[in-house]
Amino acid sequence: MGKWIGGFLGLLSGGPLGALAGFVFGALIDMFVPINMEVHRSPEEEARYQQQGNRNGFLFSLMVLTAHIVHADGRIMHSEMEFVRRFLRTNFNADAEREGEAILLKLFQQKKQMGAMQWDNQIQAVCGQISTAMPHEHRLQLIAFLCEIAKADGTIAPEEREALRQVCAYMNLEAGTADQMLGLGGSSLNEAYQLFGITPDATDDEVRRAYKKMAMQHHPDRVAHLGEDVRRASEKKFQEINEAKERIYKARGMK
């Protein structure tokens, strides 16, 4: 295990995320390069090194938060786990599916050992570390992925919705971000308004501003350096944002 997420975790190798990585990867964590170790690299090597570190940190953070959301209602639904496997296989690759599932099982084990209260405290600390280390657009992509997973079984348990809202708050994202992302991929007009964080009585100018804000925040170029697979997932999200805009524009006769 480790081809997909293993190795240096960049800015996230220490702190609470590093502690969870140590539990998951065991002795492999000893191979991580300490953040403060002075290593001489060419500018090109340094850029690749930082990019891989950012990607690994993003993917491991996704697995940690996925474990939290999937088990938020105290149950691990077969449909949710199957969706996670399919999600990893589709958006990443077969190695990601196998390794991601193994990592999730280790994280469920860690939560059981820690107890719910200590685990929740750990998640809060992890989100604080993510907030400090990751740019805003990366955190938005994390939430978009987590909302897809939460919707996998066709219903969103109140505990899952609350967990998503808490994760957003812990990562210093705007209130309502989770509810907006839960409207992503919907086909109804109400879900389109939900996605943009506005109500049907919003003015046309408010609709345009809400769409422009979403389009700027979720443009695929903002996460392209995390890898082509993450960019493809972001392109799908961006397309769904534009489809929601078209539903609203058509209903209002806007151009």
Secondary structure, 3 states (H helix, E strand, C coil): CCCCCCCCCHHHCCHHHHHHHHHHHHHHHHHCCCCCCCCCCCHHHHHHHHHHHHHHHHHHHHHHHHHHHHCCCCCCCHHHHHHHHHHHHHHCCHHHHHHHHHHHHHHHHHHHHHCHHHHHHHHHHHHHHHHHHCCHHHHHHHHHHHHHHHCCCCCCCHHHHHHHHHHHHHCCCCCCHHHHHHCCCCCCHHHHHHHHCCCCCCCHHHHHHHHHHHHHHCCHHHHHHHCHHHHHHHHHHHHHHHHHHHHHHHHHCCC
